[in-house]
Amino acid sequence: MNFPTETENTHAVLSVSELNHSAKDLLEHAFPLLWVSGEISNFKRYDSGHWYFSLKDANAQVRCVIFSHKNKYLDWQPEDGMQVEVRALVTLYKTRGDFQLNVNTIHLAGRGSLFKAFEQLKTKLEKEGLFDSARKKPLPSFPKQIGIITSYTGAALRDVLSTLQRRMPSVPVVIYPTIVQGDGAATKIAGAIQTATKRSECDVLILCRGGGNIEDLWAFNEEVVARTIASCPIPIICGIGHETDFTIADFIADVRAPTPTGAAHIICPDREELLHHVKTLCSRMQRIMQNSLESCMQHIDMLSHRLIHPDERIHIQLMHLQHLCERLASTWLRYVENRRWCLRELNQRVTTTRPDVSRLVAQLYELNLRLRRTVVHRFDTLTFELQRQQTHLTHLNPQSVLERGYSIAYNKDGSVLRNSDQFSIGDSIWVSFAKGWSKAKVLEKGK
């Protein structure tokens, strides 16, 4: 960009806006997108959704901004003190003349690679089906012996032991000590699980440790630990870190607990609760047995009242049988008498409705004669009417009229001429006779 230069006669004067605009163009053209690392400070979230913070190191700091359309896809929340790496455009906020970085992408410095390795291993094991619920083993309801895999000096072990001692002190506990963070921790943890598998003295294992950052918990994100847990025939409950901490071991384990103490709560029933439940069941059983005995006694009393001597029972049955015989005889007599009355009534009806055959034959003969006479008379009437109609049609036949010397005149359209107004002098007409026809020419006409 060309800036005005001062000459002997004139000198250029820039406004503040022009200066800031020129500086902004110069910075944006001189620096492409670049990565910058540092520590977050003065982090602020505005209602608009934009984030503003400063990125600093031991000797300097620079203002940064991440606009809402760029930070809404971020799956973690930046906080003051975090070491981050940002991919940003160097620019200048013209309104205030502040030098700042317009951030496009932000990663946790040093931890970004750990998160990436975590996601890659998680995806790999998930595709192999190691997270499927179908392969997870159920925990025993009442474990005979519990194994704990953790650091021998860690607070998590004390929490688990105190919880088990409080809830079920009679259950023996076997500790498989191992380091839970640092170099070689994953191999040690896998070795402790294999030792518990070989000794096969526990019917459930608790894999636990206290809270920490991702680097402290990284041993539980190693593939060797995940595959050792998956191949272990003993059910494993995992209680690592705090409730918000998740490791690969949590996904592989048969059950995940939010904390080490939570794992102890899940695996071991509370002795006081069990005793209270047993007492409740005993009380219920006693009430049920008492009610059953009382019901049986009442039933026995009822049966004793119903008990009758065999002689008396036979006598009662004989009386009942005699009563039934009397009822049967009385019912049969009534039935026979009813049938007799029905038979008499039917005989009377047949007698009163017997037909007089000779009278009906004579009546039939008379009706036959009347039918014949009626038919003959009807035919005679129809014959006379037919002859009359035939004579009438003969008289109305146009041919008969022509036979009597009449003729019919037609014009050239074939219409019958009934009036002299239908033709003019000189017109040709056709005349039809009884036999034959002729064409004529009109010479005169009149009314």
C-alpha positions in Angstrom: 0.0 0.0 0.0 1.3 3.5 -0.9 1.3 6.0 2.0 1.5 9.8 1.4 5.0 11.1 1.8 5.9 14.6 3.1 7.4 16.9 0.5 9.0 20.3 1.0 5.8 22.2 0.1 3.1 19.9 1.4 2.7 17.2 4.1 0.0 14.5 4.3 -2.3 14.4 7.4 -4.2 11.1 8.1 -7.3 10.8 10.1 -7.3 8.2 12.9 -9.8 6.1 10.9 -7.6 6.1 7.8 -4.5 5.2 9.9 -6.3 2.3 11.6 -7.7 1.1 8.2 -4.3 1.2 6.6 -2.7 -0.7 9.6 -5.5 -3.3 9.5 -4.9 -4.0 5.8 -1.1 -4.1 6.3 -1.4 -6.7 9.2 -3.9 -8.9 7.4 -1.8 -9.0 4.2 1.5 -9.5 6.0 0.4 -12.3 8.3 -1.6 -15.3 6.9 -3.5 -17.7 9.2 -1.1 -18.9 11.8 -1.0 -21.0 15.0 -0.2 -19.2 18.3 0.1 -20.9 21.8 -0.4 -19.4 25.2 -2.4 -19.2 28.4 -6.0 -18.0 28.5 -6.7 -15.0 30.8 -9.6 -12.6 31.3 -12.0 -15.0 29.5 -15.5 -13.5 29.0 -18.7 -14.8 27.4 -21.1 -12.1 26.1 -24.8 -12.5 25.6 -24.2 -12.3 21.8 -22.4 -15.7 22.0 -19.0 -14.2 21.2 -15.9 -15.0 23.4 -13.2 -12.5 24.3 -10.0 -13.3 26.1 -6.3 -12.6 26.2 -3.6 -15.1 25.2 -0.3 -14.6 27.2 3.0 -16.1 27.9 5.7 -15.1 30.4 6.6 -11.9 28.5 3.6 -10.7 26.5 -0.1 -11.0 25.8 -2.5 -10.3 22.9 -6.3 -9.8 22.7 -8.3 -12.6 21.0 -11.9 -13.0 19.9 -13.9 -16.1 18.8 -17.2 -15.3 17.2 -20.4 -17.3 18.0 -20.6 -19.0 14.6 -17.1 -20.4 15.2 -17.3 -21.4 18.9 -20.7 -23.2 18.9 -19.2 -26.4 17.6 -16.6 -26.6 20.4 -17.2 -29.5 22.7 -15.4 -28.1 25.7 -15.4 -24.8 27.6 -12.2 -22.6 27.8 -11.3 -21.3 31.2 -8.7 -19.0 32.6 -5.3 -20.6 33.0 -5.7 -23.2 30.2 -2.8 -23.6 27.9 -4.2 -23.6 24.3 -3.2 -23.4 20.7 -5.2 -21.1 18.4 -5.4 -20.8 14.6 -6.1 -17.1 14.0 -5.9 -14.2 11.7 -3.8 -11.2 12.8 -6.0 -8.1 12.5 -6.8 -4.8 14.1 -10.1 -3.6 15.6 -10.4 -0.3 13.9 -12.9 1.3 16.2 -10.5 1.2 19.2 -7.2 0.6 17.5 -6.7 -2.7 19.4 -4.3 -5.2 18.0 -6.0 -8.7 18.2 -6.3 -12.2 16.9 -9.5 -13.3 15.1 -9.6 -17.0 16.2 -10.9 -19.7 13.9 -9.9 -22.8 15.8 -8.8 -23.5 19.4 -7.2 -26.6 20.8 -5.9 -27.6 24.3 -2.1 -27.4 24.1 -0.5 -30.7 24.9 -3.9 -32.3 25.7 -5.2 -32.1 22.2 -3.2 -35.1 21.1 -4.4 -37.0 24.1 -8.0 -36.3 23.3 -7.4 -37.3 19.7 -5.8 -40.6 20.8 -8.7 -41.1 23.2 -11.3 -40.7 20.4 -9.3 -42.9 18.0 -9.0 -45.8 20.4 -12.7 -45.4 21.5 -13.8 -45.6 17.9 -11.6 -48.6 17.2 -12.8 -50.6 20.2 -16.4 -49.7 19.6 -16.2 -51.0 16.0 -14.8 -54.3 17.4 -17.9 -54.6 19.6 -16.1 -54.3 22.9 -18.6 -51.8 24.2 -21.7 -53.9 23.4 -24.0 -54.5 26.4 -24.4 -58.1 25.3 -20.9 -59.1 26.2 -21.0 -57.5 29.6 -21.1 -59.9 32.6 -23.6 -59.5 35.4 -22.4 -58.7 38.9 -23.0 -61.2 41.7 -25.8 -60.2 44.0 -23.9 -61.4 47.1 -20.2 -61.6 46.4 -18.2 -64.1 48.4 -14.9 -62.3 48.0 -14.1 -58.9 46.4 -10.9 -58.0 44.7 -9.7 -54.3 44.5 -7.1 -53.2 41.9 -5.7 -49.8 42.8 -2.8 -48.0 44.4 -2.0 -49.4 47.8 -1.4 -45.8 49.2 -4.2 -44.0 47.3 -7.2 -42.4 49.0 -9.5 -44.4 46.7 -8.5 -47.6 48.4 -9.3 -46.2 51.9 -12.7 -45.0 50.6 -13.6 -48.3 49.2 -12.5 -50.3 52.2 -14.3 -48.0 54.6 -17.5 -48.3 52.5 -17.2 -52.1 52.3 -16.5 -52.4 56.1 -19.6 -50.3 56.8 -21.9 -52.0 54.4 -20.9 -55.7 54.7 -17.9 -56.3 57.1 -18.2 -60.1 56.7 -17.2 -60.1 53.0 -13.4 -60.7 52.6 -11.4 -58.4 50.4 -8.2 -59.1 48.4 -6.1 -56.1 47.3 -4.1 -56.3 44.0 -1.8 -53.2 44.4 -0.5 -51.4 41.3 0.5 -47.9 40.3 -2.3 -46.0 38.6 -0.5 -43.2 36.9 2.9 -42.4 35.4 5.1 -44.4 33.0 4.3 -48.1 32.9 1.1 -47.7 34.9 -1.0 -49.2 32.1 1.2 -52.4 32.0 1.1 -52.7 35.8 -2.7 -52.3 35.8 -3.1 -55.0 33.1 -0.7 -57.2 35.0 -2.8 -56.9 38.2 -6.0 -57.8 36.3 -4.2 -60.9 34.9 -3.0 -61.9 38.4 -6.5 -61.7 39.7 -7.7 -63.8 36.7 -5.0 -66.5 37.3 -5.7 -66.7 41.1 -9.4 -66.8 40.5 -10.2 -66.2 44.2 -12.7 -63.4 43.8 -16.0 -63.4 42.0 -15.9 -59.6 41.3 -13.2 -57.0 40.8 -13.2 -53.2 41.6 -10.8 -51.2 39.4 -10.6 -47.7 40.9 -8.5 -44.6 41.5 -9.2 -41.0 42.7 -9.8 -38.0 40.5 -7.3 -36.1 38.4 -6.8 -34.5 35.0 -6.6 -36.4 31.8 -2.9 -36.9 32.1 -3.3 -38.5 35.6 -6.0 -40.8 34.3 -4.4 -41.7 31.0 -3.2 -45.2 32.1 -6.9 -46.2 32.0 -7.1 -45.0 28.4 -4.4 -47.4 27.2 -5.3 -50.2 24.8 -3.5 -52.8 26.8 -5.8 -52.1 29.9 -8.9 -52.1 27.7 -8.2 -55.5 26.1 -7.2 -57.0 29.4 -10.5 -55.9 31.0 -12.4 -57.3 28.0 -10.7 -60.7 28.2 -11.1 -61.0 32.0 -13.7 -63.7 32.9 -14.4 -62.1 36.3 -16.9 -59.2 36.3 -15.2 -55.8 36.7 -16.8 -52.7 38.0 -14.9 -49.5 37.2 -14.9 -46.5 39.5 -12.3 -44.0 38.2 -12.1 -40.3 39.1 -15.1 -38.2 39.6 -18.6 -38.5 38.1 -17.7 -36.4 35.1 -14.5 -38.3 34.3 -14.8 -40.9 31.5 -12.0 -43.3 30.4 -11.8 -46.2 28.0 -11.9 -48.6 30.9 -15.3 -47.2 31.9 -16.7 -48.2 28.5 -15.1 -51.7 28.5 -15.9 -52.6 32.1 -19.0 -54.6 32.9 -20.4 -51.8 35.1 -19.3 -48.1 35.5 -19.5 -46.4 38.9 -19.3 -42.6 39.2 -16.7 -42.8 41.9 -14.7 -45.5 43.8 -17.1 -45.1 46.7 -20.0 -45.6 44.3 -18.4 -48.8 43.0 -18.3 -50.1 46.6 -22.0 -49.2 47.0 -23.0 -51.0 43.8 -21.0 -54.2 44.4 -21.8 -54.7 48.1 -25.3 -54.7 49.6 -25.9 -52.8 52.8 -25.9 -55.2 55.8 -28.4 -53.0 57.7 -30.7 -52.8 54.8 -30.5 -56.6 54.3 -31.2 -57.3 58.0 -34.2 -54.9 57.9 -35.5 -56.6 54.7 -35.1 -60.0 56.3 -36.9 -58.8 59.4 -39.7 -57.5 57.2 -40.0 -60.7 55.3 -40.1 -62.7 58.6 -42.9 -60.5 59.9 -44.8 -60.9 56.7 -44.3 -64.7 56.8 -45.5 -64.9 60.4 -48.6 -62.9 59.5 -49.3 -65.1 56.5 -48.8 -68.3 58.5 -51.0 -67.0 61.4 -53.7 -66.0 58.9 -53.5 -69.3 57.2 -53.8 -71.2 60.5 -56.8 -69.1 61.6 -58.5 -69.7 58.3 -57.9 -73.5 58.6 -59.3 -73.6 62.1 -62.4 -71.7 61.0 -62.8 -74.1 58.1 -62.5 -77.1 60.5 -65.2 -75.6 62.7 -67.5 -75.1 59.7 -66.9 -78.7 58.6 -67.6 -80.1 62.1 -71.0 -78.4 62.1 -71.8 -79.9 58.7 -70.7 -83.4 59.9 -73.8 -85.8 60.2 -74.1 -89.5 61.4 -74.2 -92.0 58.5 -77.6 -93.5 59.6 -79.1 -90.0 59.7 -77.6 -89.2 56.3 -79.0 -92.4 54.8 -82.4 -91.7 56.3 -82.4 -88.2 54.8 -81.4 -89.5 51.4 -84.2 -92.1 51.5 -86.7 -89.4 52.4 -85.4 -87.3 49.5 -85.6 -90.3 47.2 -89.2 -91.0 48.2 -90.1 -87.3 47.6 -88.5 -87.5 44.1 -90.5 -90.6 43.3 -93.7 -88.9 44.3 -92.9 -85.9 42.2 -92.1 -88.1 39.2 -95.4 -90.0 39.5 -97.4 -86.8 39.8 -95.6 -85.2 36.9 -96.1 -88.3 34.7 -99.8 -88.4 35.4 -100.2 -84.7 34.6 -98.3 -85.3 31.4 -100.5 -88.3 30.3 -103.7 -86.4 31.1 -102.6 -83.4 29.1 -101.8 -85.5 26.1 -105.3 -87.1 26.3 -106.9 -83.7 26.3 -104.9 -82.7 23.3 -105.9 -85.9 21.5 -109.6 -85.3 22.2 -109.3 -81.7 21.0 -107.6 -82.8 17.7 -110.3 -85.5 17.1 -113.0 -82.9 17.6 -111.4 -80.5 15.2 -111.0 -83.2 12.5 -114.6 -84.2 12.9 -115.9 -80.6 12.5 -113.6 -79.8 9.5 -114.3 -83.0 7.5 -115.1 -81.9 3.8 -118.4 -82.8 1.7 -116.8 -84.4 -1.3 -119.9 -85.0 -3.4 -121.1 -81.4 -3.0 -117.6 -80.1 -3.9 -117.5 -82.4 -7.1 -120.9 -81.0 -8.3 -119.7 -77.5 -7.6 -116.6 -78.1 -9.6 -118.6 -79.5 -12.5 -120.9 -76.4 -12.5 -117.8 -74.1 -12.4 -116.3 -75.9 -15.4 -119.5 -75.5 -17.5 -119.6 -71.7 -16.6 -115.9 -71.4 -17.6 -116.5 -73.0 -21.0 -119.6 -70.8 -21.8 -117.7 -67.7 -20.7 -114.7 -68.6 -23.0 -116.9 -69.3 -26.0 -118.8 -66.0 -25.5 -115.5 -64.1 -25.2 -114.1 -65.5 -28.4 -117.4 -64.7 -30.3 -117.2 -61.1 -29.0 -113.6 -60.7 -30.0 -114.3 -62.2 -33.5 -117.1 -59.7 -34.1 -115.0 -56.8 -33.0 -112.1 -57.9 -35.2 -114.4 -58.1 -38.3 -115.8 -54.6 -37.5 -112.3 -53.1 -37.2 -111.2 -54.8 -40.4 -114.2 -53.3 -42.3 -113.4 -49.9 -40.8 -109.7 -50.1 -41.9 -110.8 -51.2 -45.4 -113.0 -48.0 -45.7 -110.0 -45.9 -44.4 -107.5 -47.4 -46.9 -106.3 -44.6 -49.3 -106.2 -47.2 -52.1 -109.9 -47.8 -51.6 -110.6 -44.1 -52.0 -108.6 -44.1 -55.2 -110.6 -47.1 -56.5 -113.7 -45.0 -56.2 -112.3 -42.4 -58.8 -110.4 -40.1 -56.6 -106.7 -39.1 -57.0 -103.9 -37.5 -54.9 -101.8 -34.5 -56.1 -98.2 -33.9 -54.9 -95.8 -31.1 -55.4 -92.2 -31.6 -56.4 -91.2 -32.0 -52.7 -93.6 -35.0 -52.4 -96.0 -33.1 -50.1 -99.7 -33.8 -50.6 -101.5 -30.8 -52.1 -104.6 -29.9 -50.1 -104.9 -26.2 -51.0 -104.4 -24.2 -54.2 -102.1 -21.9 -52.3 -99.5 -24.6 -52.2 -98.6 -24.2 -55.9 -98.6 -21.5 -58.6 -99.7 -21.4 -62.2 -97.1 -23.1 -64.4 -95.8 -25.4 -61.6 -95.5 -29.1 -62.3 -97.4 -31.4 -60.1 -97.7 -35.2 -59.8 -101.1 -37.0 -59.7 -101.4 -40.5 -58.3 -104.4 -42.7 -59.4 -105.7 -46.1 -58.2 -103.4 -47.5 -60.9 -100.5 -45.4 -62.1 -99.5 -41.7 -62.0 -99.0 -38.8 -64.3 -97.2 -35.4 -64.3 -99.3 -32.3 -65.0 -98.7 -28.6 -65.5 -101.0 -26.1 -63.8 -102.7 -23.8 -66.2 -105.3 -22.3 -64.0 -106.3 -22.4 -60.4 -109.2 -20.9 -58.3 -111.0 -21.0 -55.0 
